[in-house]
Every structure is written in C-alpha cells, then in structure tokens.
Amino acid sequence: MIVSVFGASGRTGHAFIASATDAGMSLRLHYRAKPSDQVPTSSTVVVGSLNDPTAVREVLRGADAAVVLFGPHHDARIPFCAAATKNIIAAMRTQAQERVLVVTGAMTGGMPSNVSLFMRFMRKIVQRSAHDGMVEDRNEQERLVRNSKLAGWTLIKPPRLTDDAATDVVEIGPELSVGMRSSISRASLAGALVREIQEPRFAQQAVYAANR
C-alpha cells in the first residue's frame, strides 16, 4: 500500500512514518526543504512548495491514501493549513483519488456535546492568544475537507498530544467524550491512522481519538 504524507517533518509526521513503515507501507513524503533526518529506504521524498500543484501531484502519485498532518509551530506567523489542504484536495480530484485522512484538533471546527465545557473554555483562550488568522485557518481547513466531495475523507480530532509511547488502549469515534484530562500520544495516534487506512471505518466522518 502506498500512502502520501503531508506534514512529514513534524513530530506527528515522524511518528506516522515509523508506524506506517512498520506496517509495511510505502510512503511518499512531502518536505518543503531537503530533510535533515534519515527517512526509511522504502520511502520516496518529494521536495517542493505546497503552493506548487506539480509538487503536490507528485507526492500523491500512485497513492492509495493520503494523510495530512499539519501542526502548529511556535514560530509560525502566516496561516497555511487551509490553502495547502485545498491544493491537496484539488490534486486528488484530478488524479481520481478519494482517501484522505486529515488531523486537526478537538478544539477545531464545531463543538458538539461530547466536547467538554473545559475544552470550549480553552478554545476561547486559544482564540485570544493565537496569531491572527490561525484559528480561522484550521476551521477553514476542516470546512474544506467536509465539503470536498471526496468519498473517503476522514477528519481525526485529537485532544492534547503527548510524546508518550504507543499503546493499544485507544478510543476513537465521532461521539467520543473529550475533556480536560483527555490526551493521546503521537505514537498512538499514528497507529490509529495506520489502522484506519488499512481497514476504513470512518469515511466521511469527523472522529475524536484519545488514550484511555
């Protein structure tokens, strides 16, 4: 199975690369610059701008699925997640590809009843402290995925991410309760993504994921 990875350079990207490689997947990894870290020999590295349709199509070439793992950077000043995701979706349409898993966050987009009052309060704090447009950018990213008309989109909305070891004790679903103590390790999230690619359960759904 071939999987395209956008956001390969981040910590969640690193965790996914390790988990997917262990599962025998071949990866096509996007980087904006030549990676300093060693990548698995079974992976193909594509260097280019997310604003370059040719580069995006090259990352997606021949893939059975794509994962989008954009995350916040402490030095980020310009929102990019929505625009990049829009370009990925457009490229997938031109190449008749349907399966994409996009990781956002439990405080992104709509706040259904399974999201606790604490999380709602925290989102207000984040909205006040985030750089201009960052929160809106992530919300728009989710909207684009939901409205993509791709048959196989899935939004994965983890709460607090940690660098703990992977565990099989992972709960995932559209109605999973998440609150102040909810968290998931990046390694556990990566494993959940790999399983969802191998055996799709949540096509055209937004799901929450947490360690228990």
C-alpha positions as CSV (number, residue, x, y, z in Angstrom):
1,M,0.0,0.0,0.0
2,I,1.3,3.5,-0.9
3,V,0.5,6.4,1.3
4,S,1.3,10.1,0.7
5,V,2.3,12.1,3.8
6,F,2.0,15.8,4.1
7,G,3.5,17.2,7.3
8,A,6.2,14.6,7.4
9,S,8.7,16.9,9.2
10,G,6.7,17.3,12.4
11,R,6.6,15.1,15.5
12,T,3.3,13.6,14.4
13,G,4.7,13.0,11.0
14,H,7.8,11.3,12.4
15,A,5.5,9.0,14.5
16,F,3.4,8.2,11.5
17,I,6.4,7.4,9.3
18,A,7.6,4.9,11.9
19,S,4.2,3.2,12.4
20,A,3.4,3.1,8.7
21,T,6.8,1.7,7.8
22,D,6.5,-1.0,10.5
23,A,3.1,-1.9,8.9
24,G,4.8,-2.4,5.5
25,M,3.5,0.7,3.8
26,S,5.5,2.5,1.1
27,L,5.4,6.3,1.8
28,R,5.7,9.3,-0.4
29,L,6.8,12.1,1.9
30,H,6.4,15.8,1.3
31,Y,9.1,18.2,2.6
32,R,9.4,21.9,1.9
33,A,13.2,21.5,2.0
34,K,15.6,18.5,1.9
35,P,15.0,16.6,5.2
36,S,17.9,16.5,7.7
37,D,16.6,13.3,9.3
38,Q,17.1,10.0,7.7
39,V,14.0,8.5,6.1
40,P,13.1,4.8,5.6
41,T,14.6,3.3,2.4
42,S,11.1,2.3,1.4
43,S,10.0,6.0,1.3
44,T,10.1,8.5,-1.6
45,V,11.0,12.1,-0.7
46,V,9.4,14.9,-2.7
47,V,10.7,18.4,-2.0
48,G,8.6,21.3,-3.1
49,S,6.1,24.0,-2.2
50,L,2.6,23.2,-1.1
51,N,1.6,26.0,-3.4
52,D,3.0,24.2,-6.4
53,P,0.4,21.9,-8.0
54,T,3.0,19.8,-9.7
55,A,4.8,19.1,-6.5
56,V,1.6,18.2,-4.7
57,R,0.5,15.9,-7.5
58,E,4.0,14.2,-7.4
59,V,3.5,13.5,-3.7
60,L,0.1,11.9,-4.4
61,R,1.3,10.0,-7.5
62,G,0.1,6.3,-7.3
63,A,-1.0,6.6,-3.7
64,D,-3.8,4.5,-2.2
65,A,-4.4,7.1,0.6
66,A,-3.0,10.4,1.8
67,V,-2.6,11.8,5.4
68,V,-2.4,15.5,6.2
69,L,-0.5,16.1,9.5
70,F,0.0,19.8,9.6
71,G,0.5,21.1,13.1
72,P,1.2,24.3,15.0
73,H,4.7,25.7,15.0
74,H,5.8,28.1,17.8
75,D,7.3,30.4,15.2
76,A,4.5,30.2,12.6
77,R,3.1,33.6,11.7
78,I,1.3,33.0,8.4
79,P,-1.7,30.6,8.2
80,F,-1.2,27.9,5.6
81,C,-3.2,24.8,6.5
82,A,-6.4,25.6,4.7
83,A,-4.7,26.8,1.5
84,A,-2.4,23.7,1.4
85,T,-5.3,21.3,2.1
86,K,-7.3,23.0,-0.7
87,N,-4.4,22.3,-3.1
88,I,-4.1,18.7,-1.9
89,I,-7.9,18.1,-2.4
90,A,-7.7,19.7,-5.9
91,A,-4.8,17.4,-6.9
92,M,-6.6,14.4,-5.6
93,R,-9.6,15.2,-7.7
94,T,-7.5,15.5,-10.9
95,Q,-6.0,12.1,-10.2
96,A,-9.2,10.4,-9.2
97,Q,-8.0,9.7,-5.6
98,E,-10.6,9.6,-2.8
99,R,-9.0,8.5,0.5
100,V,-7.5,11.3,2.7
101,L,-7.1,11.4,6.5
102,V,-6.7,14.9,7.9
103,V,-5.6,15.5,11.5
104,T,-6.9,18.7,13.1
105,G,-7.8,19.0,16.7
106,A,-10.6,18.6,19.3
107,M,-11.0,22.3,19.6
108,T,-11.2,22.9,15.8
109,G,-14.4,23.5,14.0
110,G,-17.8,22.7,15.5
111,M,-18.1,21.8,19.2
112,P,-20.6,19.0,19.6
113,S,-21.9,17.9,23.0
114,N,-19.2,15.3,23.5
115,V,-16.6,18.1,23.8
116,S,-16.5,19.3,27.4
117,L,-17.1,22.8,28.8
118,F,-13.5,22.9,29.7
119,M,-12.5,22.4,26.1
120,R,-14.9,25.1,25.0
121,F,-13.4,27.5,27.5
122,M,-9.9,26.6,26.4
123,R,-10.8,27.3,22.8
124,K,-11.7,30.9,23.7
125,I,-8.3,31.3,25.4
126,V,-6.6,29.9,22.3
127,Q,-8.6,32.2,20.0
128,R,-7.4,35.2,22.0
129,S,-3.7,34.2,22.2
130,A,-3.2,32.7,18.7
131,H,-1.6,34.7,15.9
132,D,-4.0,36.4,13.6
133,G,-5.9,34.0,11.4
134,M,-4.5,30.8,12.9
135,V,-7.7,29.5,14.5
136,E,-9.8,30.6,11.5
137,D,-7.3,28.8,9.2
138,R,-7.8,25.5,11.0
139,N,-11.6,25.9,11.0
140,E,-11.5,26.6,7.2
141,Q,-9.3,23.5,6.7
142,E,-12.0,21.3,8.3
143,R,-14.7,23.0,6.2
144,L,-12.8,22.3,3.0
145,V,-12.4,18.6,3.9
146,R,-16.1,18.2,4.8
147,N,-17.1,19.9,1.5
148,S,-14.5,18.2,-0.6
149,K,-16.9,15.7,-2.2
150,L,-14.2,13.1,-1.8
151,A,-15.8,9.7,-1.0
152,G,-13.1,8.8,1.5
153,W,-12.3,11.8,3.7
154,T,-11.9,11.4,7.4
155,L,-11.1,14.2,10.0
156,I,-9.2,13.0,13.1
157,K,-9.5,15.4,16.0
158,P,-7.2,14.5,18.9
159,P,-7.1,16.5,22.1
160,R,-3.8,17.2,23.8
161,L,-0.9,15.4,22.1
162,T,2.0,13.8,24.1
163,D,5.3,12.2,23.3
164,D,4.5,9.1,25.4
165,A,5.0,5.6,24.0
166,A,2.4,3.9,21.8
167,T,-0.4,2.0,23.5
168,D,-3.2,-0.2,22.1
169,V,-5.6,1.4,24.6
170,V,-7.0,3.9,22.1
171,E,-10.6,5.0,21.7
172,I,-11.8,6.6,18.5
173,G,-15.2,7.7,17.3
174,P,-17.5,10.6,16.3
175,E,-19.1,10.7,19.8
176,L,-16.1,10.0,22.0
177,S,-16.1,12.3,25.0
178,V,-13.1,14.6,25.3
179,G,-12.2,16.9,28.2
180,M,-9.6,18.4,30.4
181,R,-7.7,15.1,31.0
182,S,-8.1,13.7,27.5
183,S,-4.9,13.1,25.6
184,I,-3.3,10.8,23.1
185,S,0.4,10.1,22.3
186,R,1.6,10.9,18.8
187,A,2.7,7.2,18.5
188,S,-0.8,6.0,19.4
189,L,-2.4,8.5,17.0
190,A,-0.1,7.2,14.3
191,G,-1.1,3.7,15.0
192,A,-4.8,4.6,14.8
193,L,-4.2,6.3,11.5
194,V,-2.5,3.3,10.1
195,R,-5.4,1.0,11.2
196,E,-7.9,3.4,9.6
197,I,-6.0,3.3,6.3
198,Q,-5.8,-0.5,6.4
199,E,-9.5,-1.0,7.5
200,P,-11.6,2.1,6.9
201,R,-14.3,2.6,9.4
202,F,-15.0,6.4,9.4
203,A,-15.3,7.6,5.8
204,Q,-16.9,11.0,5.5
205,Q,-16.8,11.4,9.3
206,A,-15.1,13.5,11.9
207,V,-13.8,11.4,14.8
208,Y,-12.1,12.1,18.1
209,A,-9.2,9.9,19.4
210,A,-7.8,9.5,22.9
211,N,-5.8,7.2,25.1
212,R,-7.7,5.7,28.0
